[in-house]
Amino acid sequence: MKAPQYLLLVFTGLAAIYWGLPAAHSYTPPRSLFASLLVLLGVIMLLTGALLTVLPDFFYE
C-alpha cells in the first residue's frame, strides 16, 4: 500500500503553506515571490497527496 508516501506529500504541502503564507507577506519583494511560489507548490502537493491517498490508482487507470 502506498498511502504513507502520499501522506508525506500531504504533510509536506501543509508545511509549505504554513511557512509560505506568513513569509509572503513579511519578506521584501524578491524573497516574497519565492515564498508565494512555494505556497502555490504546497497547495498542488496537498491536493495531489490527498487525491492519491483516497484513490491510489487515480493516474494509472
N, C-alpha and C positions, 0 to 999 in steps of 0.2 A: 504494500500500500504506500502511496506517495504523498499522503496527507502531511507528514511532518515537514517536508521541504516546501510545500505550499503554504503552510502556516508560518514558516520562516519568512517567506515572501510577504505575507500579510503584516507580520510584526516589523519587518524592515521598512515597509511602506508607511506604517504608522509612525515609526521613529523619524523617518524623513519629513513627514508632515509636521510632527511635533516640534522638531528643531527648525524647520524651514519657515513656518509661518511667522513666528516672532522675529527671526533673523531677517526676513524680507522687509520688515517694517523698521528695523532698527539700524541696519547697516547702511553705509553710503552707497551711491548708485552702482558702481561696478560690482561690488560684492552682493548687493541686493538682487541683481539679475541672476546670479548663480543660485542664490537661496530660493528665488521664485521658480527657477527651473527644477530645483530639487523637490519642491512641493509638487510640481506637476508630475515628475517622475514617481514620487511617493504615492500619488493618487492612482496612477496607472498600475504600479506594483500592487497596491492594496486591492484594487478591483480585480486584477488578474489573479492574484492569490486567493481571493475569496471565491471567485468563479471556479477555479481549479480545485479548491478544497471541497466544494459542494458537488461539482461534476468533473471528476478527474480525467475523463476521456473526452472532454469537450472539443479539443482541437484534433483529435485523432479519428473520430467517427462522424 
